[in-house]
Amino acid sequence: MRFDIITVLPSLLESPFAHSILQRAQKKGIAEIHVHNLREYAVNKHKSVDDYPYGGGSGMVMQIEPFAQCIEKLQSERTYDEIIYMTPDGVTLNQEMANDLSTKENIIILCGHYKGIDQRIRDVFVTREISIGDYVLSGGELPAAIVVDAVVRLIPGVLSDETSALSDSFQDGLLDAPIYTRPAEWRGHRVPDVLLSGNEAKINEWRDEEQLKRTKDRRPDLLKD
């Protein structure tokens, strides 16, 4: 699977992709992550990629041409399943969306800055707009990294235990049950006896009950359906 991320701050994405699961996925050849500097496609000698908004108002708007040139260059080299724009007014990222994206082959992600990008880029090129929550960040780089992380870990062969991702929170519409490891007792706090019983049926029953309880307490909105 290949990701091409277009940004004015490529160095901001160096660390998230250079460690842990994402690094291993790239070393295994399971995922490719390419970061493109939008300023290389600027249309003037000053390498600026933004301009004042028509109609007035505060802030600057990212221009059409740099994005268009970069996207079209990438499209000339391969076919893309999705061109994603990270934006606070997009559809909120969830596990179902991550599962769907993990089945794609090639994805472009656009990182906005300032007041955002010219609407015509969204109208002409973008196939999906994604938000990571109801708040505004300085740019789309960190949200892009979150999308890549959420998606890549689902690709077969990335995790050493492929069943691990299937038991994550939200995979079945519920939050995950509490988890424990050694020691069995710590400062008077003991691991639930059922988890030490070795009775797989009872353990699964306990986990199902705890998932439902935790979801009702913390995210009752997930149970509306």
Secondary structure in CASP SS format (residue, H / E / C, confidence):
PFRMAT SS
TARGET T0000
AUTHOR 0000-0000-0000
METHOD secondary structure of the structure
MODEL  1
M C 1.00
R E 1.00
F E 1.00
D E 1.00
I E 1.00
I E 1.00
T E 1.00
V C 1.00
L C 1.00
P H 1.00
S H 1.00
L H 1.00
L H 1.00
E C 1.00
S C 1.00
P C 1.00
F C 1.00
A C 1.00
H C 1.00
S H 1.00
I H 1.00
L H 1.00
Q H 1.00
R H 1.00
A H 1.00
Q H 1.00
K H 1.00
K C 1.00
G C 1.00
I C 1.00
A C 1.00
E E 1.00
I E 1.00
H E 1.00
V E 1.00
H E 1.00
N E 1.00
L H 1.00
R H 1.00
E H 1.00
Y H 1.00
A C 1.00
V C 1.00
N C 1.00
K C 1.00
H C 1.00
K C 1.00
S C 1.00
V C 1.00
D E 1.00
D E 1.00
Y C 1.00
P C 1.00
Y C 1.00
G C 1.00
G C 1.00
G C 1.00
S C 1.00
G C 1.00
M C 1.00
V E 1.00
M E 1.00
Q C 1.00
I H 1.00
E H 1.00
P H 1.00
F H 1.00
A H 1.00
Q H 1.00
C H 1.00
I H 1.00
E H 1.00
K H 1.00
L H 1.00
Q H 1.00
S H 1.00
E H 1.00
R C 1.00
T C 1.00
Y C 1.00
D C 1.00
E E 1.00
I E 1.00
I E 1.00
Y E 1.00
M E 1.00
T E 1.00
P E 1.00
D E 1.00
G E 1.00
V E 1.00
T E 1.00
L C 1.00
N C 1.00
Q H 1.00
E H 1.00
M H 1.00
A H 1.00
N H 1.00
D H 1.00
L H 1.00
S C 1.00
T C 1.00
K C 1.00
E C 1.00
N E 1.00
I E 1.00
I E 1.00
I E 1.00
L E 1.00
C E 1.00
G C 1.00
H E 1.00
Y C 1.00
K C 1.00
G C 1.00
I E 1.00
D C 1.00
Q H 1.00
R H 1.00
I H 1.00
R H 1.00
D H 1.00
V H 1.00
F C 1.00
V C 1.00
T C 1.00
R E 1.00
E E 1.00
I E 1.00
S E 1.00
I C 1.00
G C 1.00
D C 1.00
Y C 1.00
V C 1.00
L C 1.00
S C 1.00
G E 1.00
G C 1.00
E H 1.00
L H 1.00
P H 1.00
A H 1.00
A H 1.00
I H 1.00
V H 1.00
V H 1.00
D H 1.00
A H 1.00
V H 1.00
V H 1.00
R C 1.00
L C 1.00
I C 1.00
P C 1.00
G C 1.00
V C 1.00
L C 1.00
S C 1.00
D C 1.00
E C 1.00
T C 1.00
S C 1.00
A H 1.00
L H 1.00
S H 1.00
D C 1.00
S C 1.00
F C 1.00
Q C 1.00
D C 1.00
G C 1.00
L C 1.00
L C 1.00
D C 1.00
A C 1.00
P C 1.00
I C 1.00
Y C 1.00
T C 1.00
R C 1.00
P C 1.00
A C 1.00
E E 1.00
W E 1.00
R C 1.00
G C 1.00
H E 1.00
R E 1.00
V C 1.00
P C 1.00
D H 1.00
V H 1.00
L H 1.00
L H 1.00
S C 1.00
G C 1.00
N C 1.00
E H 1.00
A H 1.00
K H 1.00
I H 1.00
N H 1.00
E H 1.00
W H 1.00
R H 1.00
D H 1.00
E H 1.00
E H 1.00
Q H 1.00
L H 1.00
K H 1.00
R H 1.00
T H 1.00
K H 1.00
D H 1.00
R H 1.00
R C 1.00
P H 1.00
D H 1.00
L H 1.00
L H 1.00
K C 1.00
D C 1.00
END
